[in-house]
Amino acid sequence: MKIFREILSPLIAVVAAFIVGGIIVVLIGDNPFKTFGLLLGNYFGSLRDVGYMLFYATPLI
């Protein structure tokens, strides 16, 4: 049960967020794979980009 709380629960939450986000992107009329590819490519492209992402995401956490 401890493994579920520490590992699987956050993993399931991330997967669910991608699924819900993908559904929203499809409803808008765009390709979810292209959208997520651009999103992940832009934010995790370099160490500096990761720093910017963490800086702007901190107030949301």
PQR file of N, CA, C, O and H, with PARSE charges and radii, in Angstrom:
ATOM      1  N   MET A   1       0.818  -1.192   0.000 -0.4000 1.5000
ATOM      2  CA  MET A   1       0.000   0.000   0.000 -0.0000 2.0000
ATOM      3  C   MET A   1       0.870   1.267   0.000  0.5500 1.7000
ATOM      4  O   MET A   1       0.479   2.299  -0.546 -0.5500 1.4000
ATOM      5  N   LYS A   2       2.047   1.171   0.618 -0.4000 1.5000
ATOM      6  CA  LYS A   2       2.932   2.329   0.670 -0.0000 2.0000
ATOM      7  C   LYS A   2       3.457   2.676  -0.723  0.5500 1.7000
ATOM      8  O   LYS A   2       3.619   3.849  -1.056 -0.5500 1.4000
ATOM      9  H   LYS A   2       2.364   0.333   1.061  0.4000 1.0000
ATOM     10  N   ILE A   3       3.720   1.651  -1.533 -0.4000 1.5000
ATOM     11  CA  ILE A   3       4.196   1.889  -2.896 -0.0000 2.0000
ATOM     12  C   ILE A   3       3.142   2.633  -3.700  0.5500 1.7000
ATOM     13  O   ILE A   3       3.471   3.515  -4.494 -0.5500 1.4000
ATOM     14  H   ILE A   3       3.588   0.697  -1.262  0.4000 1.0000
ATOM     15  N   PHE A   4       1.880   2.282  -3.499 -0.4000 1.5000
ATOM     16  CA  PHE A   4       0.802   2.953  -4.228 -0.0000 2.0000
ATOM     17  C   PHE A   4       0.776   4.432  -3.906  0.5500 1.7000
ATOM     18  O   PHE A   4       0.662   5.266  -4.805 -0.5500 1.4000
ATOM     19  H   PHE A   4       1.613   1.566  -2.854  0.4000 1.0000
ATOM     20  N   ARG A   5       0.879   4.759  -2.634 -0.4000 1.5000
ATOM     21  CA  ARG A   5       0.813   6.169  -2.251 -0.0000 2.0000
ATOM     22  C   ARG A   5       2.023   6.955  -2.724  0.5500 1.7000
ATOM     23  O   ARG A   5       1.894   8.123  -3.088 -0.5500 1.4000
ATOM     24  H   ARG A   5       0.971   4.082  -1.905  0.4000 1.0000
ATOM     25  N   GLU A   6       3.178   6.346  -2.724 -0.4000 1.5000
ATOM     26  CA  GLU A   6       4.397   7.079  -3.051 -0.0000 2.0000
ATOM     27  C   GLU A   6       4.709   7.131  -4.541  0.5500 1.7000
ATOM     28  O   GLU A   6       5.255   8.126  -5.018 -0.5500 1.4000
ATOM     29  H   GLU A   6       3.283   5.397  -2.428  0.4000 1.0000
ATOM     30  N   ILE A   7       4.376   6.092  -5.275 -0.4000 1.5000
ATOM     31  CA  ILE A   7       4.773   6.025  -6.683 -0.0000 2.0000
ATOM     32  C   ILE A   7       3.581   6.013  -7.627  0.5500 1.7000
ATOM     33  O   ILE A   7       3.483   6.841  -8.532 -0.5500 1.4000
ATOM     34  H   ILE A   7       3.932   5.284  -4.888  0.4000 1.0000
ATOM     35  N   LEU A   8       2.682   5.071  -7.408 -0.4000 1.5000
ATOM     36  CA  LEU A   8       1.595   4.893  -8.367 -0.0000 2.0000
ATOM     37  C   LEU A   8       0.576   6.025  -8.349  0.5500 1.7000
ATOM     38  O   LEU A   8       0.062   6.409  -9.399 -0.5500 1.4000
ATOM     39  H   LEU A   8       2.762   4.398  -6.673  0.4000 1.0000
ATOM     40  N   SER A   9       0.283   6.556  -7.187 -0.4000 1.5000
ATOM     41  CA  SER A   9      -0.711   7.626  -7.112 -0.0000 2.0000
ATOM     42  C   SER A   9      -0.297   8.857  -7.921  0.5500 1.7000
ATOM     43  O   SER A   9      -1.107   9.345  -8.710 -0.5500 1.4000
ATOM     44  H   SER A   9       0.701   6.244  -6.334  0.4000 1.0000
ATOM     45  N   PRO A  10       0.922   9.383  -7.766 -0.5600 1.5000
ATOM     46  CA  PRO A  10       1.323  10.520  -8.608  0.2800 2.0000
ATOM     47  C   PRO A  10       1.407  10.164 -10.089  0.5500 1.7000
ATOM     48  O   PRO A  10       1.082  10.985 -10.947 -0.5500 1.4000
ATOM     49  N   LEU A  11       1.840   8.948 -10.389 -0.4000 1.5000
ATOM     50  CA  LEU A  11       1.924   8.517 -11.782 -0.0000 2.0000
ATOM     51  C   LEU A  11       0.540   8.457 -12.422  0.5500 1.7000
ATOM     52  O   LEU A  11       0.363   8.885 -13.562 -0.5500 1.4000
ATOM     53  H   LEU A  11       2.105   8.281  -9.693  0.4000 1.0000
ATOM     54  N   ILE A  12      -0.431   7.931 -11.697 -0.4000 1.5000
ATOM     55  CA  ILE A  12      -1.805   7.886 -12.202 -0.0000 2.0000
ATOM     56  C   ILE A  12      -2.346   9.298 -12.392  0.5500 1.7000
ATOM     57  O   ILE A  12      -3.064   9.558 -13.357 -0.5500 1.4000
ATOM     58  H   ILE A  12      -0.287   7.583 -10.771  0.4000 1.0000
ATOM     59  N   ALA A  13      -2.013  10.211 -11.485 -0.4000 1.5000
ATOM     60  CA  ALA A  13      -2.474  11.593 -11.607 -0.0000 2.0000
ATOM     61  C   ALA A  13      -1.897  12.264 -12.851  0.5500 1.7000
ATOM     62  O   ALA A  13      -2.608  12.998 -13.538 -0.5500 1.4000
ATOM     63  H   ALA A  13      -1.430   9.999 -10.700  0.4000 1.0000
ATOM     64  N   VAL A  14      -0.636  12.027 -13.146 -0.4000 1.5000
ATOM     65  CA  VAL A  14      -0.008  12.624 -14.333 -0.0000 2.0000
ATOM     66  C   VAL A  14      -0.621  12.052 -15.602  0.5500 1.7000
ATOM     67  O   VAL A  14      -0.907  12.792 -16.544 -0.5500 1.4000
ATOM     68  H   VAL A  14      -0.059  11.431 -12.588  0.4000 1.0000
ATOM     69  N   VAL A  15      -0.823  10.741 -15.633 -0.4000 1.5000
ATOM     70  CA  VAL A  15      -1.436  10.113 -16.807 -0.0000 2.0000
ATOM     71  C   VAL A  15      -2.856  10.629 -17.005  0.5500 1.7000
ATOM     72  O   VAL A  15      -3.263  10.913 -18.131 -0.5500 1.4000
ATOM     73  H   VAL A  15      -0.590  10.140 -14.868  0.4000 1.0000
ATOM     74  N   ALA A  16      -3.611  10.751 -15.916 -0.4000 1.5000
ATOM     75  CA  ALA A  16      -4.978  11.274 -16.013 -0.0000 2.0000
ATOM     76  C   ALA A  16      -4.977  12.717 -16.513  0.5500 1.7000
ATOM     77  O   ALA A  16      -5.847  13.103 -17.293 -0.5500 1.4000
ATOM     78  H   ALA A  16      -3.281  10.521 -15.001  0.4000 1.0000
ATOM     79  N   ALA A  17      -4.011  13.510 -16.071 -0.4000 1.5000
ATOM     80  CA  ALA A  17      -3.924  14.897 -16.531 -0.0000 2.0000
ATOM     81  C   ALA A  17      -3.638  14.963 -18.027  0.5500 1.7000
ATOM     82  O   ALA A  17      -4.208  15.797 -18.729 -0.5500 1.4000
ATOM     83  H   ALA A  17      -3.304  13.196 -15.438  0.4000 1.0000
ATOM     84  N   PHE A  18      -2.755  14.087 -18.523 -0.4000 1.5000
ATOM     85  CA  PHE A  18      -2.482  14.050 -19.958 -0.0000 2.0000
ATOM     86  C   PHE A  18      -3.712  13.603 -20.739  0.5500 1.7000
ATOM     87  O   PHE A  18      -3.971  14.118 -21.827 -0.5500 1.4000
ATOM     88  H   PHE A  18      -2.292  13.409 -17.953  0.4000 1.0000
ATOM     89  N   ILE A  19      -4.466  12.659 -20.205 -0.4000 1.5000
ATOM     90  CA  ILE A  19      -5.676  12.198 -20.896 -0.0000 2.0000
ATOM     91  C   ILE A  19      -6.712  13.313 -20.962  0.5500 1.7000
ATOM     92  O   ILE A  19      -7.284  13.570 -22.020 -0.5500 1.4000
ATOM     93  H   ILE A  19      -4.255  12.241 -19.321  0.4000 1.0000
ATOM     94  N   VAL A  20      -6.952  13.973 -19.838 -0.4000 1.5000
ATOM     95  CA  VAL A  20      -7.924  15.073 -19.823 -0.0000 2.0000
ATOM     96  C   VAL A  20      -7.451  16.206 -20.726  0.5500 1.7000
ATOM     97  O   VAL A  20      -8.246  16.775 -21.474 -0.5500 1.4000
ATOM     98  H   VAL A  20      -6.486  13.764 -18.978  0.4000 1.0000
ATOM     99  N   GLY A  21      -6.174  16.535 -20.662 -0.4000 1.5000
ATOM    100  CA  GLY A  21      -5.627  17.570 -21.541 -0.0000 2.0000
ATOM    101  C   GLY A  21      -5.753  17.194 -23.001  0.5500 1.7000
ATOM    102  O   GLY A  21      -6.069  18.040 -23.838 -0.5500 1.4000
ATOM    103  H   GLY A  21      -5.528  16.073 -20.054  0.4000 1.0000
ATOM    104  N   GLY A  22      -5.510  15.926 -23.317 -0.4000 1.5000
ATOM    105  CA  GLY A  22      -5.652  15.450 -24.693 -0.0000 2.0000
ATOM    106  C   GLY A  22      -7.073  15.555 -25.194  0.5500 1.7000
ATOM    107  O   GLY A  22      -7.305  15.922 -26.346 -0.5500 1.4000
ATOM    108  H   GLY A  22      -5.254  15.239 -22.637  0.4000 1.0000
ATOM    109  N   ILE A  23      -8.031  15.236 -24.332 -0.4000 1.5000
ATOM    110  CA  ILE A  23      -9.443  15.361 -24.712 -0.0000 2.0000
ATOM    111  C   ILE A  23      -9.787  16.814 -24.991  0.5500 1.7000
ATOM    112  O   ILE A  23     -10.489  17.111 -25.958 -0.5500 1.4000
ATOM    113  H   ILE A  23      -7.842  14.939 -23.396  0.4000 1.0000
ATOM    114  N   ILE A  24      -9.304  17.713 -24.159 -0.4000 1.5000
ATOM    115  CA  ILE A  24      -9.576  19.141 -24.368 -0.0000 2.0000
ATOM    116  C   ILE A  24      -8.956  19.618 -25.673  0.5500 1.7000
ATOM    117  O   ILE A  24      -9.582  20.374 -26.416 -0.5500 1.4000
ATOM    118  H   ILE A  24      -8.735  17.472 -23.374  0.4000 1.0000
ATOM    119  N   VAL A  25      -7.739  19.186 -25.957 -0.4000 1.5000
ATOM    120  CA  VAL A  25      -7.071  19.590 -27.200 -0.0000 2.0000
ATOM    121  C   VAL A  25      -7.832  19.052 -28.407  0.5500 1.7000
ATOM    122  O   VAL A  25      -7.976  19.756 -29.407 -0.5500 1.4000
ATOM    123  H   VAL A  25      -7.230  18.572 -25.354  0.4000 1.0000
ATOM    124  N   VAL A  26      -8.323  17.815 -28.329 -0.4000 1.5000
ATOM    125  CA  VAL A  26      -9.109  17.247 -29.431 -0.0000 2.0000
ATOM    126  C   VAL A  26     -10.402  18.028 -29.620  0.5500 1.7000
ATOM    127  O   VAL A  26     -10.808  18.284 -30.753 -0.5500 1.4000
ATOM    128  H   VAL A  26      -8.206  17.243 -27.517  0.4000 1.0000
ATOM    129  N   LEU A  27     -11.054  18.411 -28.525 -0.4000 1.5000
ATOM    130  CA  LEU A  27     -12.292  19.188 -28.627 -0.0000 2.0000
ATOM    131  C   LEU A  27     -12.046  20.555 -29.259  0.5500 1.7000
ATOM    132  O   LEU A  27     -12.920  21.088 -29.943 -0.5500 1.4000
ATOM    133  H   LEU A  27     -10.724  18.203 -27.604  0.4000 1.0000
ATOM    134  N   ILE A  28     -10.882  21.114 -29.039 -0.4000 1.5000
ATOM    135  CA  ILE A  28     -10.529  22.389 -29.661 -0.0000 2.0000
ATOM    136  C   ILE A  28     -10.277  22.203 -31.148  0.5500 1.7000
ATOM    137  O   ILE A  28     -10.464  23.129 -31.938 -0.5500 1.4000
ATOM    138  H   ILE A  28     -10.172  20.681 -28.484  0.4000 1.0000
ATOM    139  N   GLY A  29      -9.850  21.000 -31.527 -0.4000 1.5000
ATOM    140  CA  GLY A  29      -9.644  20.713 -32.938 -0.0000 2.0000
ATOM    141  C   GLY A  29      -8.191  20.603 -33.351  0.5500 1.7000
ATOM    142  O   GLY A  29      -7.863  20.772 -34.526 -0.5500 1.4000
ATOM    143  H   GLY A  29      -9.698  20.248 -30.886  0.4000 1.0000
ATOM    144  N   ASP A  30      -7.319  20.322 -32.399 -0.4000 1.5000
ATOM    145  CA  ASP A  30      -5.898  20.201 -32.720 -0.0000 2.0000
ATOM    146  C   ASP A  30      -5.433  18.781 -32.419  0.5500 1.7000
ATOM    147  O   ASP A  30      -6.160  17.986 -31.823 -0.5500 1.4000
ATOM    148  H   ASP A  30      -7.586  20.185 -31.445  0.4000 1.0000
ATOM    149  N   ASN A  31      -4.213  18.480 -32.839 -0.4000 1.5000
ATOM    150  CA  ASN A  31      -3.624  17.170 -32.627 -0.0000 2.0000
ATOM    151  C   ASN A  31      -2.972  17.138 -31.240  0.5500 1.7000
ATOM    152  O   ASN A  31      -2.037  17.901 -30.998 -0.5500 1.4000
ATOM    153  H   ASN A  31      -3.622  19.126 -33.323  0.4000 1.0000
ATOM    154  N   PRO A  32      -3.438  16.276 -30.318 -0.5600 1.5000
ATOM    155  CA  PRO A  32      -2.866  16.267 -28.970  0.2800 2.0000
ATOM    156  C   PRO A  32      -1.405  15.822 -28.930  0.5500 1.7000
ATOM    157  O   PRO A  32      -0.646  16.293 -28.083 -0.5500 1.4000
ATOM    158  N   PHE A  33      -0.993  14.919 -29.833 -0.4000 1.5000
ATOM    159  CA  PHE A  33       0.397  14.466 -29.831 -0.0000 2.0000
ATOM    160  C   PHE A  33       1.336  15.596 -30.243  0.5500 1.7000
ATOM    161  O   PHE A  33       2.413  15.754 -29.668 -0.5500 1.4000
ATOM    162  H   PHE A  33      -1.609  14.536 -30.521  0.4000 1.0000
ATOM    163  N   LYS A  34       0.932  16.368 -31.224 -0.4000 1.5000
ATOM    164  CA  LYS A  34       1.735  17.511 -31.657 -0.0000 2.0000
ATOM    165  C   LYS A  34       1.796  18.561 -30.542  0.5500 1.7000
ATOM    166  O   LYS A  34       2.853  19.129 -30.269 -0.5500 1.4000
ATOM    167  H   LYS A  34       0.057  16.239 -31.691  0.4000 1.0000
ATOM    168  N   THR A  35       0.661  18.806 -29.913 -0.4000 1.5000
ATOM    169  CA  THR A  35       0.591  19.805 -28.850 -0.0000 2.0000
ATOM    170  C   THR A  35       1.472  19.424 -27.666  0.5500 1.7000
ATOM    171  O   THR A  35       2.247  20.246 -27.176 -0.5500 1.4000
ATOM    172  H   THR A  35      -0.198  18.344 -30.135  0.4000 1.0000
ATOM    173  N   PHE A  36       1.358  18.181 -27.208 -0.4000 1.5000
ATOM    174  CA  PHE A  36       2.167  17.751 -26.068 -0.0000 2.0000
ATOM    175  C   PHE A  36       3.646  17.674 -26.438  0.5500 1.7000
ATOM    176  O   PHE A  36       4.512  17.932 -25.601 -0.5500 1.4000
ATOM    177  H   PHE A  36       0.729  17.513 -27.606  0.4000 1.0000
ATOM    178  N   GLY A  37       3.934  17.321 -27.686 -0.4000 1.5000
ATOM    179  CA  GLY A  37       5.323  17.301 -28.139 -0.0000 2.0000
ATOM    180  C   GLY A  37       5.945  18.683 -28.091  0.5500 1.7000
ATOM    181  O   GLY A  37       7.080  18.845 -27.643 -0.5500 1.4000
ATOM    182  H   GLY A  37       3.231  17.112 -28.365  0.4000 1.0000
ATOM    183  N   LEU A  38       5.202  19.681 -28.554 -0.4000 1.5000
ATOM    184  CA  LEU A  38       5.701  21.057 -28.495 -0.0000 2.0000
ATOM    185  C   LEU A  38       5.845  21.530 -27.056  0.5500 1.7000
ATOM    186  O   LEU A  38       6.828  22.185 -26.707 -0.5500 1.4000
ATOM    187  H   LEU A  38       4.280  19.550 -28.918  0.4000 1.0000
ATOM    188  N   LEU A  39       4.871  21.199 -26.228 -0.4000 1.5000
ATOM    189  CA  LEU A  39       4.903  21.612 -24.828 -0.0000 2.0000
ATOM    190  C   LEU A  39       6.112  21.019 -24.110  0.5500 1.7000
ATOM    191  O   LEU A  39       6.860  21.739 -23.448 -0.5500 1.4000
ATOM    192  H   LEU A  39       4.073  20.667 -26.511  0.4000 1.0000
ATOM    193  N   LEU A  40       6.300  19.729 -24.240 -0.4000 1.5000
ATOM    194  CA  LEU A  40       7.417  19.080 -23.558 -0.0000 2.0000
ATOM    195  C   LEU A  40       8.751  19.461 -24.180  0.5500 1.7000
ATOM    196  O   LEU A  40       9.747  19.598 -23.470 -0.5500 1.4000
ATOM    197  H   LEU A  40       5.692  19.144 -24.778  0.4000 1.0000
ATOM    198  N   GLY A  41       8.785  19.631 -25.481 -0.4000 1.5000
ATOM    199  CA  GLY A  41      10.026  20.018 -26.149 -0.0000 2.0000
ATOM    200  C   GLY A  41      10.476  21.411 -25.773  0.5500 1.7000
ATOM    201  O   GLY A  41      11.673  21.666 -25.642 -0.5500 1.4000
ATOM    202  H   GLY A  41       7.976  19.520 -26.058  0.4000 1.0000
ATOM    203  N   ASN A  42       9.527  22.316 -25.597 -0.4000 1.5000
ATOM    204  CA  ASN A  42       9.881  23.692 -25.246 -0.0000 2.0000
ATOM    205  C   ASN A  42      10.290  23.833 -23.785  0.5500 1.7000
ATOM    206  O   ASN A  42      11.189  24.613 -23.471 -0.5500 1.4000
ATOM    207  H   ASN A  42       8.555  22.109 -25.703  0.4000 1.0000
ATOM    208  N   TYR A  43       9.654  23.099 -22.898 -0.4000 1.5000
ATOM    209  CA  TYR A  43       9.948  23.268 -21.478 -0.0000 2.0000
ATOM    210  C   TYR A  43      11.098  22.410 -20.988  0.5500 1.7000
ATOM    211  O   TYR A  43      11.728  22.743 -19.984 -0.5500 1.4000
ATOM    212  H   TYR A  43       8.924  22.465 -23.153  0.4000 1.0000
ATOM    213  N   PHE A  44      11.382  21.323 -21.668 -0.4000 1.5000
ATOM    214  CA  PHE A  44      12.463  20.455 -21.231 -0.0000 2.0000
ATOM    215  C   PHE A  44      13.580  20.384 -22.259  0.5500 1.7000
ATOM    216  O   PHE A  44      14.337  19.413 -22.294 -0.5500 1.4000
ATOM    217  H   PHE A  44      10.870  21.053 -22.484  0.4000 1.0000
ATOM    218  N   GLY A  45      13.685  21.411 -23.097 -0.4000 1.5000
ATOM    219  CA  GLY A  45      14.694  21.419 -24.148 -0.0000 2.0000
ATOM    220  C   GLY A  45      16.100  21.658 -23.637  0.5500 1.7000
ATOM    221  O   GLY A  45      17.059  21.112 -24.183 -0.5500 1.4000
ATOM    222  H   GLY A  45      13.071  22.199 -23.069  0.4000 1.0000
ATOM    223  N   SER A  46      16.237  22.465 -22.596 -0.4000 1.5000
ATOM    224  CA  SER A  46      17.559  22.735 -22.041 -0.0000 2.0000
ATOM    225  C   SER A  46      17.421  22.973 -20.540  0.5500 1.7000
ATOM    226  O   SER A  46      16.313  23.100 -20.020 -0.5500 1.4000
ATOM    227  H   SER A  46      15.458  22.909 -22.152  0.4000 1.0000
ATOM    228  N   LEU A  47      18.538  23.032 -19.865 -0.4000 1.5000
ATOM    229  CA  LEU A  47      18.526  23.252 -18.425 -0.0000 2.0000
ATOM    230  C   LEU A  47      17.951  24.627 -18.089  0.5500 1.7000
ATOM    231  O   LEU A  47      17.268  24.788 -17.078 -0.5500 1.4000
ATOM    232  H   LEU A  47      19.439  22.929 -20.287  0.4000 1.0000
ATOM    233  N   ARG A  48      18.224  25.597 -18.922 -0.4000 1.5000
ATOM    234  CA  ARG A  48      17.683  26.939 -18.705 -0.0000 2.0000
ATOM    235  C   ARG A  48      16.158  26.938 -18.824  0.5500 1.7000
ATOM    236  O   ARG A  48      15.469  27.601 -18.048 -0.5500 1.4000
ATOM    237  H   ARG A  48      18.779  25.466 -19.744  0.4000 1.0000
ATOM    238  N   ASP A  49      15.636  26.190 -19.798 -0.4000 1.5000
ATOM    239  CA  ASP A  49      14.189  26.103 -19.967 -0.0000 2.0000
ATOM    240  C   ASP A  49      13.522  25.435 -18.766  0.5500 1.7000
ATOM    241  O   ASP A  49      12.432  25.837 -18.359 -0.5500 1.4000
ATOM    242  H   ASP A  49      16.195  25.652 -20.428  0.4000 1.0000
ATOM    243  N   VAL A  50      14.166  24.428 -18.203 -0.4000 1.5000
ATOM    244  CA  VAL A  50      13.630  23.774 -17.007 -0.0000 2.0000
ATOM    245  C   VAL A  50      13.595  24.770 -15.852  0.5500 1.7000
ATOM    246  O   VAL A  50      12.640  24.784 -15.076 -0.5500 1.4000
ATOM    247  H   VAL A  50      15.051  24.101 -18.534  0.4000 1.0000
ATOM    248  N   GLY A  51      14.618  25.595 -15.732 -0.4000 1.5000
ATOM    249  CA  GLY A  51      14.637  26.622 -14.695 -0.0000 2.0000
ATOM    250  C   GLY A  51      13.500  27.616 -14.851  0.5500 1.7000
ATOM    251  O   GLY A  51      12.859  27.986 -13.867 -0.5500 1.4000
ATOM    252  H   GLY A  51      15.395  25.584 -16.362  0.4000 1.0000
ATOM    253  N   TYR A  52      13.244  28.052 -16.085 -0.4000 1.5000
ATOM    254  CA  TYR A  52      12.120  28.958 -16.328 -0.0000 2.0000
ATOM    255  C   TYR A  52      10.792  28.292 -15.986  0.5500 1.7000
ATOM    256  O   TYR A  52       9.910  28.915 -15.395 -0.5500 1.4000
ATOM    257  H   TYR A  52      13.765  27.752 -16.884  0.4000 1.0000
ATOM    258  N   MET A  53      10.657  27.025 -16.359 -0.4000 1.5000
ATOM    259  CA  MET A  53       9.417  26.321 -16.079 -0.0000 2.0000
ATOM    260  C   MET A  53       9.181  26.234 -14.570  0.5500 1.7000
ATOM    261  O   MET A  53       8.071  26.478 -14.097 -0.5500 1.4000
ATOM    262  H   MET A  53      11.374  26.519 -16.839  0.4000 1.0000
ATOM    263  N   LEU A  54      10.216  25.889 -13.825 -0.4000 1.5000
ATOM    264  CA  LEU A  54      10.068  25.800 -12.377 -0.0000 2.0000
ATOM    265  C   LEU A  54       9.785  27.166 -11.759  0.5500 1.7000
ATOM    266  O   LEU A  54       9.008  27.268 -10.811 -0.5500 1.4000
ATOM    267  H   LEU A  54      11.118  25.691 -14.209  0.4000 1.0000
ATOM    268  N   PHE A  55      10.403  28.201 -12.285 -0.4000 1.5000
ATOM    269  CA  PHE A  55      10.170  29.553 -11.780 -0.0000 2.0000
ATOM    270  C   PHE A  55       8.710  29.956 -11.944  0.5500 1.7000
ATOM    271  O   PHE A  55       8.097  30.478 -11.012 -0.5500 1.4000
ATOM    272  H   PHE A  55      11.035  28.118 -13.056  0.4000 1.0000
ATOM    273  N   TYR A  56       8.149  29.712 -13.136 -0.4000 1.5000
ATOM    274  CA  TYR A  56       6.776  30.123 -13.398 -0.0000 2.0000
ATOM    275  C   TYR A  56       5.750  29.166 -12.803  0.5500 1.7000
ATOM    276  O   TYR A  56       4.608  29.562 -12.571 -0.5500 1.4000
ATOM    277  H   TYR A  56       8.647  29.288 -13.893  0.4000 1.0000
ATOM    278  N   ALA A  57       6.132  27.915 -12.550 -0.4000 1.5000
ATOM    279  CA  ALA A  57       5.194  26.949 -11.983 -0.0000 2.0000
ATOM    280  C   ALA A  57       5.137  27.019 -10.461  0.5500 1.7000
ATOM    281  O   ALA A  57       4.170  26.548  -9.863 -0.5500 1.4000
ATOM    282  H   ALA A  57       7.061  27.593 -12.739  0.4000 1.0000
ATOM    283  N   THR A  58       6.143  27.593  -9.831 -0.4000 1.5000
ATOM    284  CA  THR A  58       6.199  27.624  -8.375 -0.0000 2.0000
ATOM    285  C   THR A  58       4.969  28.266  -7.737  0.5500 1.7000
ATOM    286  O   THR A  58       4.465  27.708  -6.763 -0.5500 1.4000
ATOM    287  H   THR A  58       6.929  27.976 -10.318  0.4000 1.0000
ATOM    288  N   PRO A  59       4.454  29.388  -8.212 -0.5600 1.5000
ATOM    289  CA  PRO A  59       3.248  29.942  -7.592  0.2800 2.0000
ATOM    290  C   PRO A  59       2.018  29.040  -7.745  0.5500 1.7000
ATOM    291  O   PRO A  59       1.082  29.131  -6.951 -0.5500 1.4000
ATOM    292  N   LEU A  60       2.016  28.185  -8.744 -0.4000 1.5000
ATOM    293  CA  LEU A  60       0.874  27.301  -8.962 -0.0000 2.0000
ATOM    294  C   LEU A  60       0.915  26.065  -8.071  0.5500 1.7000
ATOM    295  O   LEU A  60      -0.100  25.397  -7.873 -0.5500 1.4000
ATOM    296  H   LEU A  60       2.777  28.110  -9.389  0.4000 1.0000
ATOM    297  N   ILE A  61       2.092  25.768  -7.538 -0.4000 1.5000
ATOM    298  CA  ILE A  61       2.235  24.537  -6.744 -0.0000 2.0000
ATOM    299  C   ILE A  61       1.706  24.728  -5.360  0.5500 1.7000
ATOM    300  O   ILE A  61       1.743  23.801  -4.551 -0.5500 1.4000
ATOM    301  H   ILE A  61       2.917  26.310  -7.699  0.4000 1.0000
TER
END
